[in-house]
Amino acid sequence: LPIRDEGLTALAYLEKNLFNRQAKPYGGSAEGIAIHAAATPYAEAAHIAKTLKAWHDAGMPWQHMAVAMADANGMAGILATTLSAAGVPHYIARKDSALRHGLVRMLLGALRAA
């Protein structure tokens, strides 16, 4: 069960540099961090759901958990379906194009009609 501890400098480094391709490799102990490699996106999503449920069962509130994805487009649907089936509450934030926003689409339609 991951616990925020000032002694876990590896976790702090990971939080700061997770998607920073220019970051230098961390040279300290990786205590408190685990990596799981899955054969398929479905197996990865199942592992995520199982891990989140285990953390919750151990006493961690849902709102203290997060999953970071480098490519949410390829994984978001699979993960959302798997988490729902497992009874894990979730929200997947997406960065959509402004052109997909309802107000922008309405305004563009009005401009085309004019």
C-alpha positions as CSV (number, residue, x, y, z in Angstrom):
1,L,0.0,0.0,0.0
2,P,1.7,3.2,-1.1
3,I,1.9,5.8,1.7
4,R,3.0,9.4,1.2
5,D,6.2,9.5,3.2
6,E,8.8,12.2,3.0
7,G,11.4,9.5,2.9
8,L,10.1,8.2,-0.4
9,T,12.2,10.5,-2.6
10,A,11.9,8.1,-5.5
11,L,8.1,8.6,-5.6
12,A,8.6,12.4,-5.4
13,Y,11.1,12.2,-8.3
14,L,8.7,10.0,-10.3
15,E,5.7,12.4,-9.7
16,K,7.8,15.3,-10.9
17,N,9.4,13.6,-14.0
18,L,7.0,10.9,-15.1
19,F,6.5,12.2,-18.6
20,N,9.7,14.3,-18.8
21,R,11.8,12.7,-21.5
22,Q,14.8,14.9,-20.7
23,A,14.9,13.9,-17.0
24,K,18.1,12.2,-15.8
25,P,17.7,8.7,-14.4
26,Y,17.0,8.5,-10.7
27,G,20.1,7.3,-8.9
28,G,18.6,6.5,-5.5
29,S,16.6,3.6,-4.0
30,A,13.3,2.9,-5.7
31,E,11.6,1.7,-2.5
32,G,7.9,2.2,-2.6
33,I,7.6,2.0,-6.4
34,A,6.5,-1.1,-8.3
35,I,6.2,-1.6,-12.1
36,H,3.9,-4.1,-13.7
37,A,4.3,-5.1,-17.4
38,A,1.2,-6.6,-19.0
39,A,0.9,-8.6,-22.2
40,T,-2.2,-6.7,-23.4
41,P,-4.1,-3.4,-22.6
42,Y,-6.9,-5.6,-21.2
43,A,-4.5,-7.4,-18.8
44,E,-3.1,-4.0,-17.8
45,A,-6.5,-2.6,-17.1
46,A,-7.4,-5.7,-15.1
47,H,-4.2,-5.3,-13.0
48,I,-5.0,-1.6,-12.4
49,A,-8.6,-2.4,-11.2
50,K,-7.3,-5.3,-8.9
51,T,-4.6,-3.0,-7.4
52,L,-7.0,-0.1,-6.8
53,K,-9.5,-2.4,-5.1
54,A,-6.8,-3.9,-2.9
55,W,-5.6,-0.4,-1.9
56,H,-9.2,0.6,-1.1
57,D,-9.8,-2.6,0.9
58,A,-6.6,-1.8,2.9
59,G,-8.1,1.5,3.9
60,M,-7.1,4.0,1.2
61,P,-9.9,6.3,0.1
62,W,-10.8,6.3,-3.6
63,Q,-10.1,10.0,-3.9
64,H,-6.5,9.5,-2.9
65,M,-5.8,7.3,-5.9
66,A,-4.8,8.1,-9.5
67,V,-3.7,6.3,-12.6
68,A,-1.4,8.2,-15.0
69,M,-1.5,7.3,-18.7
70,A,1.0,8.5,-21.3
71,D,-1.5,7.7,-24.1
72,A,-5.1,8.0,-22.8
73,N,-6.5,7.7,-26.3
74,G,-5.5,4.1,-26.7
75,M,-6.3,3.0,-23.1
76,A,-9.1,5.2,-21.8
77,G,-12.1,3.1,-23.1
78,I,-10.6,-0.2,-22.0
79,L,-9.7,1.1,-18.6
80,A,-13.1,2.8,-18.1
81,T,-15.0,-0.4,-19.0
82,T,-12.8,-2.5,-16.8
83,L,-13.0,-0.2,-13.8
84,S,-16.8,0.0,-14.1
85,A,-17.1,-3.8,-14.3
86,A,-14.9,-4.0,-11.1
87,G,-17.0,-1.5,-9.3
88,V,-14.2,1.1,-9.1
89,P,-15.4,4.7,-9.2
90,H,-13.5,6.6,-11.8
91,Y,-13.2,9.7,-13.9
92,I,-11.0,9.9,-17.0
93,A,-10.0,13.4,-17.9
94,R,-9.5,14.0,-21.6
95,K,-8.1,16.9,-23.5
96,D,-10.6,17.4,-26.3
97,S,-10.2,19.7,-29.2
98,A,-12.1,23.0,-28.8
99,L,-13.9,22.1,-32.0
100,R,-15.7,19.3,-30.1
101,H,-17.2,21.7,-27.5
102,G,-20.9,22.1,-28.0
103,L,-20.8,25.9,-27.9
104,V,-18.0,26.2,-30.4
105,R,-19.9,23.8,-32.7
106,M,-23.1,25.8,-32.4
107,L,-21.2,29.1,-33.2
108,L,-19.5,27.5,-36.2
109,G,-22.9,26.2,-37.5
110,A,-24.4,29.7,-37.1
111,L,-21.4,31.2,-39.0
112,R,-21.8,28.7,-41.8
113,A,-25.5,29.5,-42.0
114,A,-25.0,33.2,-42.2
